[in-house]
Amino acid sequence: MNEIIEVSCPTCGKKVIWGENSPYRPFCCKRCQLIDLGEWADEEKRIASQSDISESDTWSENPDD
Ligand SMILES: [Zn+2]
């Protein structure tokens, strides 16, 4: 039996061959694995909320108005 099994990366949906050449399976790469673990997502959420706050409260385009 030499059946090739393909799975979809849970993070980006890319096809991943289930075998020794895919050490991060079912993820396509280490980055997608980290995203699924929440390490990258937490980082992006932190950046996003910071920019939201500064945009409305501390920044003014017309300070003399
Ligand atoms: Zn992926």
N, CA, C, O and the ligand as a Tripos MOL2 file, in Angstrom:
@<TRIPOS>MOLECULE
protein
  261   259    66     0     0
PROTEIN
NO_CHARGES

@<TRIPOS>ATOM
      1 N           0.8550   -1.2120    0.0000 N.3       1 MET1
      2 CA          0.0000    0.0000    0.0000 C.3       1 MET1
      3 C           0.8740    1.2390    0.0000 C.2       1 MET1
      4 O           1.6880    1.4520    0.8990 O.2       1 MET1
      5 N           0.6880    2.0380   -1.0160 N.am      2 ASN2
      6 CA          1.4700    3.2600   -1.1150 C.3       2 ASN2
      7 C           0.5500    4.4460   -1.3310 C.2       2 ASN2
      8 O           0.8230    5.3170   -2.1560 O.2       2 ASN2
      9 N          -0.5220    4.4700   -0.5940 N.am      3 GLU3
     10 CA         -1.5300    5.5060   -0.8030 C.3       3 GLU3
     11 C          -1.0570    6.8390   -0.2360 C.2       3 GLU3
     12 O          -0.5800    6.9160    0.8960 O.2       3 GLU3
     13 N          -1.1990    7.8910   -1.0480 N.am      4 ILE4
     14 CA         -0.8120    9.2250   -0.5770 C.3       4 ILE4
     15 C          -2.0170    9.8660    0.1070 C.2       4 ILE4
     16 O          -3.0940    9.9770   -0.4780 O.2       4 ILE4
     17 N          -1.8190   10.2790    1.3350 N.am      5 ILE5
     18 CA         -2.8930   10.9310    2.0760 C.3       5 ILE5
     19 C          -2.6240   12.4230    2.1090 C.2       5 ILE5
     20 O          -1.5440   12.8680    2.4980 O.2       5 ILE5
     21 N          -3.6200   13.1850    1.6950 N.am      6 GLU6
     22 CA         -3.5020   14.6390    1.7230 C.3       6 GLU6
     23 C          -4.4890   15.1970    2.7350 C.2       6 GLU6
     24 O          -5.6340   14.7520    2.8160 O.2       6 GLU6
     25 N          -4.0370   16.1630    3.4940 N.am      7 VAL7
     26 CA         -4.9290   16.8450    4.4220 C.3       7 VAL7
     27 C          -4.8710   18.3400    4.1230 C.2       7 VAL7
     28 O          -3.9460   18.8100    3.4610 O.2       7 VAL7
     29 N          -5.8430   19.0690    4.6040 N.am      8 SER8
     30 CA         -5.8300   20.5260    4.4440 C.3       8 SER8
     31 C          -5.2950   21.1650    5.7140 C.2       8 SER8
     32 O          -5.7280   20.8260    6.8150 O.2       8 SER8
     33 N          -4.3710   22.0710    5.5660 N.am      9 CYS9
     34 CA         -3.8390   22.8030    6.7070 C.3       9 CYS9
     35 C          -4.9880   23.5130    7.4280 C.2       9 CYS9
     36 O          -5.7180   24.2790    6.7980 O.2       9 CYS9
     37 N          -5.1650   23.2790    8.7270 N.am     10 PRO10
     38 CA         -6.2850   23.8900    9.4550 C.3      10 PRO10
     39 C          -6.2200   25.4200    9.4860 C.2      10 PRO10
     40 O          -7.2380   26.0820    9.6810 O.2      10 PRO10
     41 N          -5.0370   25.9700    9.2960 N.am     11 THR11
     42 CA         -4.8850   27.4210    9.3850 C.3      11 THR11
     43 C          -5.1360   28.1100    8.0500 C.2      11 THR11
     44 O          -5.9050   29.0700    7.9860 O.2      11 THR11
     45 N          -4.4960   27.6320    6.9770 N.am     12 CYS12
     46 CA         -4.6020   28.3380    5.7000 C.3      12 CYS12
     47 C          -5.2950   27.5200    4.6270 C.2      12 CYS12
     48 O          -5.5860   28.0470    3.5540 O.2      12 CYS12
     49 N          -5.5680   26.2420    4.8840 N.am     13 GLY13
     50 CA         -6.3070   25.4270    3.9320 C.3      13 GLY13
     51 C          -5.4710   24.8180    2.8290 C.2      13 GLY13
     52 O          -6.0070   24.1400    1.9530 O.2      13 GLY13
     53 N          -4.1640   25.0450    2.8550 N.am     14 LYS14
     54 CA         -3.2840   24.4960    1.8420 C.3      14 LYS14
     55 C          -3.1790   22.9810    1.9790 C.2      14 LYS14
     56 O          -3.2330   22.4400    3.0830 O.2      14 LYS14
     57 N          -3.0280   22.3040    0.8360 N.am     15 LYS15
     58 CA         -2.8990   20.8470    0.8620 C.3      15 LYS15
     59 C          -1.5500   20.4460    1.4540 C.2      15 LYS15
     60 O          -0.5090   21.0100    1.1150 O.2      15 LYS15
     61 N          -1.5940   19.4640    2.3400 N.am     16 VAL16
     62 CA         -0.3850   18.9770    2.9820 C.3      16 VAL16
     63 C          -0.3270   17.4730    2.7900 C.2      16 VAL16
     64 O          -1.2760   16.7660    3.1280 O.2      16 VAL16
     65 N           0.7790   16.9770    2.2490 N.am     17 ILE17
     66 CA          0.9730   15.5310    2.1200 C.3      17 ILE17
     67 C           1.2720   14.9590    3.5040 C.2      17 ILE17
     68 O           2.1910   15.4030    4.1920 O.2      17 ILE17
     69 N           0.4770   13.9640    3.8940 N.am     18 TRP18
     70 CA          0.6710   13.3570    5.2130 C.3      18 TRP18
     71 C           1.8410   12.3860    5.1350 C.2      18 TRP18
     72 O           1.6720   11.2520    4.6860 O.2      18 TRP18
     73 N           3.0140   12.8090    5.5610 N.am     19 GLY19
     74 CA          4.1840   11.9490    5.4910 C.3      19 GLY19
     75 C           5.3640   12.5800    6.1990 C.2      19 GLY19
     76 O           5.2530   13.6300    6.8310 O.2      19 GLY19
     77 N           6.4930   11.9110    6.0750 N.am     20 GLU20
     78 CA          7.6730   12.3680    6.8110 C.3      20 GLU20
     79 C           8.2080   13.6960    6.2910 C.2      20 GLU20
     80 O           8.9570   14.3770    6.9900 O.2      20 GLU20
     81 N           7.8310   14.0690    5.0710 N.am     21 ASN21
     82 CA          8.2750   15.3420    4.5260 C.3      21 ASN21
     83 C           7.4810   16.5180    5.0670 C.2      21 ASN21
     84 O           7.7930   17.6690    4.7600 O.2      21 ASN21
     85 N           6.4700   16.2470    5.8600 N.am     22 SER22
     86 CA          5.6420   17.3210    6.4210 C.3      22 SER22
     87 C           5.6820   17.2390    7.9450 C.2      22 SER22
     88 O           4.7410   16.7470    8.5690 O.2      22 SER22
     89 N           6.7630   17.7160    8.5380 N.am     23 PRO23
     90 CA          6.9510   17.5780    9.9880 C.3      23 PRO23
     91 C           5.9080   18.3280   10.7980 C.2      23 PRO23
     92 O           5.7120   18.0260   11.9750 O.2      23 PRO23
     93 N           5.2320   19.3000   10.1900 N.am     24 TYR24
     94 CA          4.2660   20.1030   10.9480 C.3      24 TYR24
     95 C           2.8390   19.6700   10.6790 C.2      24 TYR24
     96 O           1.9010   20.3550   11.0860 O.2      24 TYR24
     97 N           2.6530   18.5210    9.9870 N.am     25 ARG25
     98 CA          1.3130   18.0660    9.6710 C.3      25 ARG25
     99 C           0.4580   17.9840   10.9260 C.2      25 ARG25
    100 O           0.9980   17.6430   11.9780 O.2      25 ARG25
    101 N          -0.8120   18.2660   10.8890 N.am     26 PRO26
    102 CA         -1.5680   18.5980    9.6740 C.3      26 PRO26
    103 C          -1.3530   20.0240    9.1620 C.2      26 PRO26
    104 O          -2.0210   20.4380    8.2140 O.2      26 PRO26
    105 N          -0.4490   20.7740    9.7600 N.am     27 PHE27
    106 CA         -0.1920   22.1340    9.2860 C.3      27 PHE27
    107 C           0.8360   22.0990    8.1620 C.2      27 PHE27
    108 O           1.6430   21.1720    8.0900 O.2      27 PHE27
    109 N           0.8130   23.1080    7.2750 N.am     28 CYS28
    110 CA          1.7140   23.1130    6.1280 C.3      28 CYS28
    111 C           3.0920   23.6050    6.5260 C.2      28 CYS28
    112 O           4.0740   23.3270    5.8370 O.2      28 CYS28
    113 N           3.1770   24.3300    7.6250 N.am     29 CYS29
    114 CA          4.4640   24.8990    8.0090 C.3      29 CYS29
    115 C           4.4180   25.2740    9.4850 C.2      29 CYS29
    116 O           3.3650   25.2300   10.1210 O.2      29 CYS29
    117 N           5.5640   25.6390   10.0080 N.am     30 LYS30
    118 CA          5.6410   25.9790   11.4290 C.3      30 LYS30
    119 C           4.7980   27.2090   11.7530 C.2      30 LYS30
    120 O           4.1840   27.2900   12.8160 O.2      30 LYS30
    121 N           4.7770   28.1570   10.8310 N.am     31 ARG31
    122 CA          4.0260   29.3850   11.0630 C.3      31 ARG31
    123 C           2.5480   29.0940   11.2940 C.2      31 ARG31
    124 O           1.9320   29.6320   12.2140 O.2      31 ARG31
    125 N           1.9820   28.2260   10.4340 N.am     32 CYS32
    126 CA          0.5720   27.8870   10.5900 C.3      32 CYS32
    127 C           0.3280   27.1550   11.9030 C.2      32 CYS32
    128 O          -0.7150   27.3360   12.5310 O.2      32 CYS32
    129 N           1.2720   26.3400   12.3160 N.am     33 GLN33
    130 CA          1.1350   25.6410   13.5850 C.3      33 GLN33
    131 C           1.1010   26.6390   14.7400 C.2      33 GLN33
    132 O           0.2880   26.5070   15.6550 O.2      33 GLN33
    133 N           1.9740   27.6250   14.6960 N.am     34 LEU34
    134 CA          2.0100   28.6270   15.7550 C.3      34 LEU34
    135 C           0.7300   29.4540   15.7660 C.2      34 LEU34
    136 O           0.2200   29.8010   16.8320 O.2      34 LEU34
    137 N           0.2110   29.7710   14.5830 N.am     35 ILE35
    138 CA         -1.0330   30.5260   14.5060 C.3      35 ILE35
    139 C          -2.1480   29.7580   15.2040 C.2      35 ILE35
    140 O          -2.9290   30.3270   15.9670 O.2      35 ILE35
    141 N          -2.2110   28.4480   14.9300 N.am     36 ASP36
    142 CA         -3.2720   27.6550   15.5270 C.3      36 ASP36
    143 C          -3.1160   27.5600   17.0340 C.2      36 ASP36
    144 O          -4.1130   27.4950   17.7530 O.2      36 ASP36
    145 N          -1.9110   27.5520   17.5150 N.am     37 LEU37
    146 CA         -1.6760   27.5090   18.9580 C.3      37 LEU37
    147 C          -2.0160   28.8340   19.6280 C.2      37 LEU37
    148 O          -2.1120   28.9020   20.8530 O.2      37 LEU37
    149 N          -2.1970   29.8810   18.8370 N.am     38 GLY38
    150 CA         -2.6040   31.1660   19.3870 C.3      38 GLY38
    151 C          -1.4650   32.1280   19.6040 C.2      38 GLY38
    152 O          -1.6900   33.2630   20.0210 O.2      38 GLY38
    153 N          -0.2400   31.7030   19.3310 N.am     39 GLU39
    154 CA          0.8890   32.5820   19.6150 C.3      39 GLU39
    155 C           0.9150   33.7790   18.6760 C.2      39 GLU39
    156 O           1.1800   34.9040   19.0990 O.2      39 GLU39
    157 N           0.6360   33.5310   17.3970 N.am     40 TRP40
    158 CA          0.6210   34.6310   16.4380 C.3      40 TRP40
    159 C          -0.6500   35.4500   16.5760 C.2      40 TRP40
    160 O          -0.6220   36.6730   16.4400 O.2      40 TRP40
    161 N          -1.7490   34.7900   16.8430 N.am     41 ALA41
    162 CA         -3.0240   35.4980   16.9390 C.3      41 ALA41
    163 C          -3.0040   36.4870   18.0960 C.2      41 ALA41
    164 O          -3.4760   37.6150   17.9580 O.2      41 ALA41
    165 N          -2.4630   36.0720   19.2260 N.am     42 ASP42
    166 CA         -2.3760   36.9790   20.3690 C.3      42 ASP42
    167 C          -1.5710   38.2160   20.0200 C.2      42 ASP42
    168 O          -1.9400   39.3350   20.3750 O.2      42 ASP42
    169 N          -0.4810   38.0030   19.3300 N.am     43 GLU43
    170 CA          0.3750   39.1200   18.9500 C.3      43 GLU43
    171 C          -0.3810   40.0990   18.0580 C.2      43 GLU43
    172 O          -0.2900   41.3110   18.2550 O.2      43 GLU43
    173 N          -1.1230   39.5870   17.0840 N.am     44 GLU44
    174 CA         -1.8430   40.4590   16.1610 C.3      44 GLU44
    175 C          -2.9640   41.2020   16.8740 C.2      44 GLU44
    176 O          -3.2060   42.3730   16.5810 O.2      44 GLU44
    177 N          -3.6500   40.5500   17.8000 N.am     45 LYS45
    178 CA         -4.7250   41.2090   18.5420 C.3      45 LYS45
    179 C          -4.1780   42.3730   19.3590 C.2      45 LYS45
    180 O          -4.7950   43.4350   19.4380 O.2      45 LYS45
    181 N          -3.0130   42.1610   19.9660 N.am     46 ARG46
    182 CA         -2.4190   43.2050   20.7890 C.3      46 ARG46
    183 C          -2.0980   44.4410   19.9370 C.2      46 ARG46
    184 O          -2.3910   45.5690   20.3330 O.2      46 ARG46
    185 N          -1.5040   44.2180   18.7840 N.am     47 ILE47
    186 CA         -1.1660   45.3290   17.8840 C.3      47 ILE47
    187 C          -2.4300   46.0510   17.4210 C.2      47 ILE47
    188 O          -2.4700   47.2810   17.3810 O.2      47 ILE47
    189 N          -3.4580   45.2820   17.0730 N.am     48 ALA48
    190 CA         -4.6890   45.8700   16.5520 C.3      48 ALA48
    191 C          -5.3640   46.7500   17.6030 C.2      48 ALA48
    192 O          -5.7960   47.8590   17.2860 O.2      48 ALA48
    193 N          -5.4630   46.2790   18.8430 N.am     49 SER49
    194 CA         -6.1650   47.0570   19.8580 C.3      49 SER49
    195 C          -5.3750   48.3140   20.2230 C.2      49 SER49
    196 O          -5.9670   49.3450   20.5430 O.2      49 SER49
    197 N          -4.0650   48.2390   20.1790 N.am     50 GLN50
    198 CA         -3.2650   49.4260   20.4580 C.3      50 GLN50
    199 C          -3.5320   50.5320   19.4400 C.2      50 GLN50
    200 O          -3.6950   51.6950   19.8100 O.2      50 GLN50
    201 N          -3.5770   50.1670   18.1600 N.am     51 SER51
    202 CA         -3.7870   51.1880   17.1350 C.3      51 SER51
    203 C          -5.2050   51.7460   17.2130 C.2      51 SER51
    204 O          -5.4190   52.9160   16.8930 O.2      51 SER51
    205 N          -6.1650   50.9440   17.6260 N.am     52 ASP52
    206 CA         -7.5330   51.4340   17.7810 C.3      52 ASP52
    207 C          -7.6050   52.5470   18.8180 C.2      52 ASP52
    208 O          -8.2590   53.5670   18.6020 O.2      52 ASP52
    209 N          -6.9390   52.3480   19.9250 N.am     53 ILE53
    210 CA         -6.9910   53.3230   21.0200 C.3      53 ILE53
    211 C          -6.3380   54.6380   20.6140 C.2      53 ILE53
    212 O          -6.9150   55.7090   20.8010 O.2      53 ILE53
    213 N          -5.1300   54.5520   20.0570 N.am     54 SER54
    214 CA         -4.4110   55.7850   19.7250 C.3      54 SER54
    215 C          -5.1350   56.5690   18.6350 C.2      54 SER54
    216 O          -5.0490   57.7960   18.5930 O.2      54 SER54
    217 N          -5.8370   55.8800   17.7710 N.am     55 GLU55
    218 CA         -6.5060   56.5420   16.6590 C.3      55 GLU55
    219 C          -7.5880   57.5020   17.1500 C.2      55 GLU55
    220 O          -7.6930   58.6150   16.6360 O.2      55 GLU55
    221 N          -8.4020   57.0930   18.1390 N.am     56 SER56
    222 CA         -9.5580   57.8930   18.5130 C.3      56 SER56
    223 C          -9.2700   58.8760   19.6510 C.2      56 SER56
    224 O          -9.8730   59.9490   19.6980 O.2      56 SER56
    225 N          -8.3660   58.5320   20.5640 N.am     57 ASP57
    226 CA         -8.2250   59.3400   21.7690 C.3      57 ASP57
    227 C          -7.0780   60.3490   21.7220 C.2      57 ASP57
    228 O          -7.2590   61.5090   22.0910 O.2      57 ASP57
    229 N          -5.9120   59.9180   21.2760 N.am     58 THR58
    230 CA         -4.7420   60.7790   21.4430 C.3      58 THR58
    231 C          -4.3280   61.4810   20.1740 C.2      58 THR58
    232 O          -3.4990   62.3890   20.2200 O.2      58 THR58
    233 N          -4.8770   61.0900   19.0500 N.am     59 TRP59
    234 CA         -4.4440   61.6810   17.7900 C.3      59 TRP59
    235 C          -5.4710   62.6910   17.2870 C.2      59 TRP59
    236 O          -6.6640   62.3920   17.2270 O.2      59 TRP59
    237 N          -5.0220   63.8480   16.9380 N.am     60 SER60
    238 CA         -5.9170   64.8370   16.3650 C.3      60 SER60
    239 C          -5.2730   65.4410   15.1300 C.2      60 SER60
    240 O          -4.1060   65.8300   15.1630 O.2      60 SER60
    241 N          -6.0180   65.5210   14.0540 N.am     61 GLU61
    242 CA         -5.4310   66.0500   12.8300 C.3      61 GLU61
    243 C          -5.3930   67.5660   12.8530 C.2      61 GLU61
    244 O          -4.5460   68.1680   12.1930 O.2      61 GLU61
    245 N          -6.2800   68.1890   13.5860 N.am     62 ASN62
    246 CA         -6.3440   69.6490   13.6340 C.3      62 ASN62
    247 C          -6.3000   70.1360   15.0910 C.2      62 ASN62
    248 O          -7.3410   70.4630   15.6610 O.2      62 ASN62
    249 N          -5.1210   70.1870   15.6880 N.am     63 PRO63
    250 CA         -5.0170   70.5440   17.1030 C.3      63 PRO63
    251 C          -5.4370   71.9870   17.3860 C.2      63 PRO63
    252 O          -5.8210   72.2900   18.5160 O.2      63 PRO63
    253 N          -5.3790   72.8630   16.4300 N.am     64 ASP64
    254 CA         -5.7010   74.2570   16.6610 C.3      64 ASP64
    255 C          -7.1600   74.6140   16.3620 C.2      64 ASP64
    256 O          -7.5740   75.7650   16.5050 O.2      64 ASP64
    257 N          -7.9050   73.6370   15.9580 N.am     65 ASP65
    258 CA         -9.2590   73.8880   15.5250 C.3      65 ASP65
    259 C         -10.1660   74.2300   16.6940 C.2      65 ASP65
    260 O         -11.3570   74.4730   16.5010 O.2      65 ASP65
    261 ZN         -0.8690   26.5010    6.3620 Zn       66 ZN66
@<TRIPOS>BOND
     1     1     2 1
     2     2     3 1
     3     3     4 2
     4     3     5 am
     5     5     6 1
     6     6     7 1
     7     7     8 2
     8     7     9 am
     9     9    10 1
    10    10    11 1
    11    11    12 2
    12    11    13 am
    13    13    14 1
    14    14    15 1
    15    15    16 2
    16    15    17 am
    17    17    18 1
    18    18    19 1
    19    19    20 2
    20    19    21 am
    21    21    22 1
    22    22    23 1
    23    23    24 2
    24    23    25 am
    25    25    26 1
    26    26    27 1
    27    27    28 2
    28    27    29 am
    29    29    30 1
    30    30    31 1
    31    31    32 2
    32    31    33 am
    33    33    34 1
    34    34    35 1
    35    35    36 2
    36    35    37 am
    37    37    38 1
    38    38    39 1
    39    39    40 2
    40    39    41 am
    41    41    42 1
    42    42    43 1
    43    43    44 2
    44    43    45 am
    45    45    46 1
    46    46    47 1
    47    47    48 2
    48    47    49 am
    49    49    50 1
    50    50    51 1
    51    51    52 2
    52    51    53 am
    53    53    54 1
    54    54    55 1
    55    55    56 2
    56    55    57 am
    57    57    58 1
    58    58    59 1
    59    59    60 2
    60    59    61 am
    61    61    62 1
    62    62    63 1
    63    63    64 2
    64    63    65 am
    65    65    66 1
    66    66    67 1
    67    67    68 2
    68    67    69 am
    69    69    70 1
    70    70    71 1
    71    71    72 2
    72    71    73 am
    73    73    74 1
    74    74    75 1
    75    75    76 2
    76    75    77 am
    77    77    78 1
    78    78    79 1
    79    79    80 2
    80    79    81 am
    81    81    82 1
    82    82    83 1
    83    83    84 2
    84    83    85 am
    85    85    86 1
    86    86    87 1
    87    87    88 2
    88    87    89 am
    89    89    90 1
    90    90    91 1
    91    91    92 2
    92    91    93 am
    93    93    94 1
    94    94    95 1
    95    95    96 2
    96    95    97 am
    97    97    98 1
    98    98    99 1
    99    99   100 2
   100    99   101 am
   101   101   102 1
   102   102   103 1
   103   103   104 2
   104   103   105 am
   105   105   106 1
   106   106   107 1
   107   107   108 2
   108   107   109 am
   109   109   110 1
   110   110   111 1
   111   111   112 2
   112   111   113 am
   113   113   114 1
   114   114   115 1
   115   115   116 2
   116   115   117 am
   117   117   118 1
   118   118   119 1
   119   119   120 2
   120   119   121 am
   121   121   122 1
   122   122   123 1
   123   123   124 2
   124   123   125 am
   125   125   126 1
   126   126   127 1
   127   127   128 2
   128   127   129 am
   129   129   130 1
   130   130   131 1
   131   131   132 2
   132   131   133 am
   133   133   134 1
   134   134   135 1
   135   135   136 2
   136   135   137 am
   137   137   138 1
   138   138   139 1
   139   139   140 2
   140   139   141 am
   141   141   142 1
   142   142   143 1
   143   143   144 2
   144   143   145 am
   145   145   146 1
   146   146   147 1
   147   147   148 2
   148   147   149 am
   149   149   150 1
   150   150   151 1
   151   151   152 2
   152   151   153 am
   153   153   154 1
   154   154   155 1
   155   155   156 2
   156   155   157 am
   157   157   158 1
   158   158   159 1
   159   159   160 2
   160   159   161 am
   161   161   162 1
   162   162   163 1
   163   163   164 2
   164   163   165 am
   165   165   166 1
   166   166   167 1
   167   167   168 2
   168   167   169 am
   169   169   170 1
   170   170   171 1
   171   171   172 2
   172   171   173 am
   173   173   174 1
   174   174   175 1
   175   175   176 2
   176   175   177 am
   177   177   178 1
   178   178   179 1
   179   179   180 2
   180   179   181 am
   181   181   182 1
   182   182   183 1
   183   183   184 2
   184   183   185 am
   185   185   186 1
   186   186   187 1
   187   187   188 2
   188   187   189 am
   189   189   190 1
   190   190   191 1
   191   191   192 2
   192   191   193 am
   193   193   194 1
   194   194   195 1
   195   195   196 2
   196   195   197 am
   197   197   198 1
   198   198   199 1
   199   199   200 2
   200   199   201 am
   201   201   202 1
   202   202   203 1
   203   203   204 2
   204   203   205 am
   205   205   206 1
   206   206   207 1
   207   207   208 2
   208   207   209 am
   209   209   210 1
   210   210   211 1
   211   211   212 2
   212   211   213 am
   213   213   214 1
   214   214   215 1
   215   215   216 2
   216   215   217 am
   217   217   218 1
   218   218   219 1
   219   219   220 2
   220   219   221 am
   221   221   222 1
   222   222   223 1
   223   223   224 2
   224   223   225 am
   225   225   226 1
   226   226   227 1
   227   227   228 2
   228   227   229 am
   229   229   230 1
   230   230   231 1
   231   231   232 2
   232   231   233 am
   233   233   234 1
   234   234   235 1
   235   235   236 2
   236   235   237 am
   237   237   238 1
   238   238   239 1
   239   239   240 2
   240   239   241 am
   241   241   242 1
   242   242   243 1
   243   243   244 2
   244   243   245 am
   245   245   246 1
   246   246   247 1
   247   247   248 2
   248   247   249 am
   249   249   250 1
   250   250   251 1
   251   251   252 2
   252   251   253 am
   253   253   254 1
   254   254   255 1
   255   255   256 2
   256   255   257 am
   257   257   258 1
   258   258   259 1
   259   259   260 2
@<TRIPOS>SUBSTRUCTURE
     1 MET1         2 RESIDUE 1 A MET
     2 ASN2         6 RESIDUE 1 A ASN
     3 GLU3        10 RESIDUE 1 A GLU
     4 ILE4        14 RESIDUE 1 A ILE
     5 ILE5        18 RESIDUE 1 A ILE
     6 GLU6        22 RESIDUE 1 A GLU
     7 VAL7        26 RESIDUE 1 A VAL
     8 SER8        30 RESIDUE 1 A SER
     9 CYS9        34 RESIDUE 1 A CYS
    10 PRO10       38 RESIDUE 1 A PRO
    11 THR11       42 RESIDUE 1 A THR
    12 CYS12       46 RESIDUE 1 A CYS
    13 GLY13       50 RESIDUE 1 A GLY
    14 LYS14       54 RESIDUE 1 A LYS
    15 LYS15       58 RESIDUE 1 A LYS
    16 VAL16       62 RESIDUE 1 A VAL
    17 ILE17       66 RESIDUE 1 A ILE
    18 TRP18       70 RESIDUE 1 A TRP
    19 GLY19       74 RESIDUE 1 A GLY
    20 GLU20       78 RESIDUE 1 A GLU
    21 ASN21       82 RESIDUE 1 A ASN
    22 SER22       86 RESIDUE 1 A SER
    23 PRO23       90 RESIDUE 1 A PRO
    24 TYR24       94 RESIDUE 1 A TYR
    25 ARG25       98 RESIDUE 1 A ARG
    26 PRO26      102 RESIDUE 1 A PRO
    27 PHE27      106 RESIDUE 1 A PHE
    28 CYS28      110 RESIDUE 1 A CYS
    29 CYS29      114 RESIDUE 1 A CYS
    30 LYS30      118 RESIDUE 1 A LYS
    31 ARG31      122 RESIDUE 1 A ARG
    32 CYS32      126 RESIDUE 1 A CYS
    33 GLN33      130 RESIDUE 1 A GLN
    34 LEU34      134 RESIDUE 1 A LEU
    35 ILE35      138 RESIDUE 1 A ILE
    36 ASP36      142 RESIDUE 1 A ASP
    37 LEU37      146 RESIDUE 1 A LEU
    38 GLY38      150 RESIDUE 1 A GLY
    39 GLU39      154 RESIDUE 1 A GLU
    40 TRP40      158 RESIDUE 1 A TRP
    41 ALA41      162 RESIDUE 1 A ALA
    42 ASP42      166 RESIDUE 1 A ASP
    43 GLU43      170 RESIDUE 1 A GLU
    44 GLU44      174 RESIDUE 1 A GLU
    45 LYS45      178 RESIDUE 1 A LYS
    46 ARG46      182 RESIDUE 1 A ARG
    47 ILE47      186 RESIDUE 1 A ILE
    48 ALA48      190 RESIDUE 1 A ALA
    49 SER49      194 RESIDUE 1 A SER
    50 GLN50      198 RESIDUE 1 A GLN
    51 SER51      202 RESIDUE 1 A SER
    52 ASP52      206 RESIDUE 1 A ASP
    53 ILE53      210 RESIDUE 1 A ILE
    54 SER54      214 RESIDUE 1 A SER
    55 GLU55      218 RESIDUE 1 A GLU
    56 SER56      222 RESIDUE 1 A SER
    57 ASP57      226 RESIDUE 1 A ASP
    58 THR58      230 RESIDUE 1 A THR
    59 TRP59      234 RESIDUE 1 A TRP
    60 SER60      238 RESIDUE 1 A SER
    61 GLU61      242 RESIDUE 1 A GLU
    62 ASN62      246 RESIDUE 1 A ASN
    63 PRO63      250 RESIDUE 1 A PRO
    64 ASP64      254 RESIDUE 1 A ASP
    65 ASP65      258 RESIDUE 1 A ASP
    66 ZN66       261 GROUP 0 **** ****
